[in-house]
Amino acid sequence: MKLIALTAAAVAVASNAFAGAVAYVAPAAPVMVEEPASMGGSGMWLIPLIAIALIALAASRP
């Protein structure tokens, strides 16, 4: 009976030792940098180009 009580006490003490940090450290919020919107490298310049080509194609047909 003494062995069971001693084992239970050792487990209780050891579980607190490996529980982790005592003080809670809040994680820092990530910094979001917003880039200005540009039509340079996103491929969005293709949409007006295709629209102009379709209008030119429709205007050239009789």
C-alpha positions in Angstrom: 0.0 0.0 0.0 2.9 2.3 0.8 4.4 1.6 -2.7 1.1 2.6 -4.4 0.8 5.9 -2.4 4.5 6.7 -3.1 4.1 6.0 -6.8 1.0 8.2 -7.0 2.8 11.0 -5.2 5.8 10.7 -7.6 3.5 10.8 -10.6 1.6 13.8 -9.3 4.9 15.7 -8.7 6.4 14.7 -12.1 3.4 15.7 -14.1 3.6 19.2 -12.7 7.3 19.4 -13.5 6.7 18.6 -17.2 3.5 20.6 -17.6 5.1 23.5 -19.4 5.7 27.2 -18.7 4.2 28.8 -15.6 3.6 32.2 -17.2 1.4 32.5 -20.3 3.2 34.4 -23.1 0.8 35.7 -25.6 2.0 35.4 -29.2 2.6 38.6 -31.1 0.2 39.5 -33.8 1.6 39.1 -37.3 2.3 42.3 -39.2 0.4 42.5 -42.5 1.9 44.7 -45.1 -0.6 45.7 -47.8 1.0 46.2 -51.2 -0.5 48.7 -53.6 -2.7 47.3 -56.3 -1.0 47.3 -59.7 -1.7 45.6 -63.0 2.0 44.8 -63.6 2.6 41.2 -63.0 -0.7 39.8 -62.2 -1.9 39.2 -65.7 -4.9 41.5 -65.4 -3.7 43.5 -68.4 -4.8 40.6 -70.6 -8.5 41.2 -69.9 -8.7 44.7 -71.5 -6.4 43.5 -74.3 -8.7 40.6 -75.2 -11.7 42.9 -75.0 -10.1 45.3 -77.4 -9.2 42.5 -79.8 -12.8 41.1 -79.7 -14.2 44.6 -80.4 -11.8 45.1 -83.3 -12.6 41.6 -84.7 -16.3 42.3 -84.4 -15.9 45.7 -86.1 -13.9 44.3 -89.0 -16.6 41.6 -89.9 -19.2 42.7 -92.4 
